[in-house]
Amino acid sequence: MRCPYCATLDNRVMDSRLSQGGEVTRRRRECEGCGRRYTTYERVESAPLPAVIKKDGSRQPYDRSKLMAGLRRACVKRPVTTEALDRLLDALERALIDRGDAEVTSAEVGEEVLASLRALDPVAYVRFASVYREFQDVREFVDELSDLQRGGA
């Protein structure tokens, strides 16, 4: 690691800690050349997420922020924390990487999100489903609510 102050490569690690859920290692270092201290962060580089094939056939890179924005809208005034949504998306991303596919359809991503959201908060689930499945009338809401009450998919 090169010192940001004097560019020397000689340094020693003073302290190491895991942070952000154990995914990032924070290291406090001291430069052997100038004696100044600085902090570095190390993160394991994971496999790339697959591209998403949209309904119209176009392909886009996976965008976590788009999904998070939709989830936040669905969870407005609901007792769902940002941390819970982060965990939901972390699990989704791990599942997508584990599949090993270069591409995934937006329908597959949407259904995975719906399944996770259903367990997290039923009201947020119905809100998200109404936009994702493009409900056109009240009957579709009623059908979804009936299915939710029966415990179906």
C-alpha positions as CSV (number, residue, x, y, z in Angstrom):
1,M,0.0,0.0,0.0
2,R,1.5,3.3,-1.1
3,C,1.4,6.1,1.5
4,P,-0.9,9.0,0.4
5,Y,1.5,11.6,1.9
6,C,5.0,10.5,0.8
7,A,4.3,7.7,-1.7
8,T,6.5,5.2,0.2
9,L,5.5,1.6,0.0
10,D,6.8,0.8,3.5
11,N,4.1,0.8,6.1
12,R,2.8,-1.3,8.9
13,V,-0.7,-2.2,9.9
14,M,-1.6,-0.8,13.3
15,D,-5.2,-2.1,13.6
16,S,-7.6,-4.2,11.4
17,R,-11.4,-4.4,11.9
18,L,-14.3,-5.8,10.0
19,S,-17.0,-3.2,9.3
20,Q,-20.3,-2.9,7.3
21,G,-21.6,-6.3,8.1
22,G,-18.2,-8.0,7.8
23,E,-17.9,-7.2,4.1
24,V,-15.2,-4.5,4.4
25,T,-11.9,-4.7,6.3
26,R,-10.7,-1.3,7.7
27,R,-7.0,-1.1,8.3
28,R,-5.2,1.7,10.2
29,R,-1.7,2.0,8.8
30,E,1.5,3.9,9.7
31,C,4.0,4.9,7.1
32,E,7.6,3.8,7.8
33,G,8.9,6.7,5.7
34,C,7.1,9.8,7.1
35,G,5.5,8.4,10.2
36,R,2.0,9.6,9.3
37,R,-1.1,7.4,9.8
38,Y,-3.9,6.7,7.3
39,T,-6.8,4.4,6.9
40,T,-7.5,1.9,4.1
41,Y,-10.6,-0.1,3.3
42,E,-10.5,-3.5,1.6
43,R,-13.5,-5.2,0.0
44,V,-13.6,-8.5,-1.7
45,E,-14.4,-8.1,-5.4
46,S,-17.4,-10.3,-6.2
47,A,-18.5,-11.8,-9.4
48,P,-20.3,-9.4,-11.7
49,L,-24.1,-9.3,-11.6
50,P,-25.9,-10.4,-14.7
51,A,-27.4,-8.0,-17.2
52,V,-31.2,-7.6,-17.0
53,I,-33.3,-8.3,-20.0
54,K,-36.3,-5.9,-19.9
55,K,-39.8,-6.6,-21.2
56,D,-39.1,-4.9,-24.5
57,G,-36.0,-7.1,-25.1
58,S,-33.4,-4.4,-24.3
59,R,-30.6,-5.3,-22.0
60,Q,-29.4,-3.1,-19.1
61,P,-26.8,-3.6,-16.3
62,Y,-28.3,-4.6,-13.0
63,D,-29.0,-1.4,-11.0
64,R,-29.5,-1.8,-7.3
65,S,-30.5,1.8,-6.8
66,K,-33.6,1.3,-9.1
67,L,-34.8,-1.7,-7.1
68,M,-34.1,0.2,-3.8
69,A,-36.1,3.2,-5.0
70,G,-39.1,0.9,-5.9
71,L,-38.8,-0.9,-2.6
72,R,-38.7,2.4,-0.6
73,R,-41.8,3.6,-2.4
74,A,-43.6,0.4,-1.5
75,C,-42.5,0.7,2.1
76,V,-43.5,4.3,2.7
77,K,-45.1,4.6,6.2
78,R,-44.4,0.9,6.9
79,P,-42.3,-0.5,9.7
80,V,-39.5,-1.7,7.3
81,T,-36.0,-0.4,7.9
82,T,-33.5,0.5,5.2
83,E,-31.3,-2.2,6.7
84,A,-34.0,-4.8,6.0
85,L,-34.2,-3.7,2.4
86,D,-30.4,-3.8,2.1
87,R,-30.5,-7.4,3.4
88,L,-33.2,-8.2,0.9
89,L,-31.2,-6.9,-2.0
90,D,-28.0,-8.4,-0.7
91,A,-29.7,-11.8,-0.7
92,L,-31.1,-11.2,-4.2
93,E,-27.7,-10.3,-5.5
94,R,-26.1,-13.3,-4.0
95,A,-28.7,-15.5,-5.6
96,L,-28.2,-13.9,-9.0
97,I,-24.4,-14.4,-8.7
98,D,-24.8,-18.0,-7.6
99,R,-26.9,-18.8,-10.6
100,G,-23.9,-18.0,-12.8
101,D,-26.0,-16.7,-15.7
102,A,-24.7,-13.7,-17.7
103,E,-28.3,-12.5,-18.2
104,V,-31.6,-12.6,-16.2
105,T,-35.0,-11.4,-17.2
106,S,-36.6,-8.5,-15.3
107,A,-39.6,-10.9,-14.6
108,E,-37.3,-13.3,-12.7
109,V,-35.8,-10.4,-10.7
110,G,-39.3,-9.0,-10.0
111,E,-40.6,-12.4,-8.8
112,E,-37.6,-12.9,-6.5
113,V,-38.1,-9.4,-5.0
114,L,-41.9,-10.1,-4.5
115,A,-41.2,-13.4,-2.8
116,S,-38.8,-11.7,-0.3
117,L,-41.0,-8.7,0.2
118,R,-44.1,-10.8,0.9
119,A,-42.3,-12.4,3.9
120,L,-41.0,-9.0,5.0
121,D,-44.2,-6.9,4.9
122,P,-47.5,-7.9,3.2
123,V,-48.7,-4.3,2.6
124,A,-45.4,-3.3,1.0
125,Y,-45.7,-6.5,-1.1
126,V,-49.1,-5.6,-2.4
127,R,-47.9,-2.0,-3.2
128,F,-44.9,-3.4,-5.1
129,A,-46.9,-6.0,-6.9
130,S,-49.5,-3.4,-8.0
131,V,-46.8,-1.5,-9.9
132,Y,-44.7,-4.5,-11.0
133,R,-47.6,-6.5,-12.3
134,E,-49.3,-3.4,-13.6
135,F,-52.7,-3.8,-12.0
136,Q,-55.3,-2.1,-14.1
137,D,-58.4,-2.2,-11.8
138,V,-59.5,-2.8,-8.3
139,R,-60.4,-6.4,-9.1
140,E,-56.7,-7.2,-9.5
141,F,-56.0,-5.8,-6.1
142,V,-58.8,-7.8,-4.6
143,D,-57.5,-11.0,-6.2
144,E,-54.0,-10.4,-5.0
145,L,-55.2,-9.7,-1.4
146,S,-57.4,-12.8,-1.5
147,D,-54.4,-14.8,-2.6
148,L,-52.3,-13.3,0.1
149,Q,-54.9,-14.1,2.8
150,R,-55.1,-17.7,1.5
151,G,-51.3,-18.0,1.7
152,G,-50.9,-18.7,-2.0
153,A,-48.3,-17.5,-4.3
